[in-house]
Amino acid sequence: QVQLVESGGGLVQAGGSLRLSCVSSGSKFRFDAMGWYRQVPGNQRELVAEVSSRDSANYLDSVKGRFTISRDRVRNTVYLQMNNLRPEDTAVYLCNAAGRYAGHAYNYWGQGTQVTVSS
C-alpha cells in the first residue's frame, strides 16, 4: 500500500516561508513525476509545482520566483520551499506522485497539509 504523507504546513504571516515535505512509503518503484497541488474549498484543485522524471520543474505562474520544488529520487520524496508567502496562497496543499510499473500506470495522493497565510 503506497502512502504519501505531507508535513510542514502551518500558519505564517505574509512574507514568511514554509517548507513542505512529502514522504512516501510502500512503493515498489521510483515515481516518475511528483508534484504539489492546492485546493481551497469551493475551488478546483490546481497544480502548484511538479518535477518530471527528467527533473524538469513546472510552476503555476503566480508562484514562480517564490516557490521551489525539489525531490529525492532515491527516497521518492518531494519538497516545496515556499518563500514570500501571500494570503492568496492559503489552501490545503496535496502531494501527488505518478509512475508506471509492470505495464500499469499509478497515481497517488496524500491527505494534504493546511497552509494559512495571514495578512
N, C-alpha and C positions, 0 to 999 in steps of 0.2 A: 504494500500500500504506500503510494507516494504521498508525502506530506510536504507542504510549503508553509513555513512559519515565519511571519513577519514580526519585526520588532523595531523600536526606535522612534515610534510616533509619540506625540505629546502636545502640550500647549506651549506656544512660543510667541513672543511679541514680533510684530512686523519688523523686518530687517534681520531677524535672527536666523539660526541654522539648525538643521536636524539631519541626522544620518540614519536612513532606513536600511535594515538588513533583512534578507530573505534566505533562510537556511532550509535546504531540502534534505529529505531522508527517504530511504526506501526505493530509490530509483536504481534500476539495473543498467542504466545507460546515461551518458552525459547528454544534457539538454543541448539542443541546437540554439534556439533563441530564448532569451529571458528578458523580462521587462516588468515595468511598473505601470499600472493603470490607477485611475482615481475615480471616485464616484461620490456625488452629492445627492442626497435624497430628492427624487423627482427628476433628476437629470440622467442622461445616458452615461454609461461608463466611457471614459476617454483614455486613450493611450498617452502616457506622460513621457516615457522613455523606454527604449528597447535596445538590446545589443544582440546582434546576429551571430551566427556560427562563425563568421569571419571577423568577429569583434568590431563590426561596424555599428556605430551608435546612431540612433534616430531620436529626435526630441520634438515634443509639442512646441509650437512656435513661442508660446507665452513663457516657457521655462528655459529657453535657450540662453546660455550665458550665465544662468543661475544654478541649474541642476546638472549633476554629472553622474552618469551611470557607469558602474564597473562590475566586473564579475571575476569569480574564482572558478575557472572551468573545471579544475580537478574536484573541487568540493561542491560543484553545482550550486554555487551561492552567488547572489547578486545584491548589489548595494546601490543606494541612491543618496548622494550627497546633495542636500538642498540648502542653498545659501540665499540670502536676501529674500526671505520668505515674505509673501504678501497675504493679506486676508483672503483674497480670492483663491489661494492655494489650499484653503481649508477643505478637507474631504477625507474619506476613507481611502487609503492607498492599498492597493492589492497587488500582490506579486503573481506573475504568470510565467510558466515555463512550458516549452513545447519541444518536441523531438520525435524521432522515428526509431522504432526498434522492431526487429523481426518482421519488417514489412508493414507495420501499423504505425499510424500517427497518433500521438498522445498530446494532450493539452491539460495543464493543471493550474489550479488557482489556490492561493492562500485565503485565509479568512479575513485578512485586512487589518490595518492598523490606523487608528484615527490621528489625523494631523489637524490641529486647530491653531490658526494664526490670528492673534488679536491685534486690533489697530491701535 
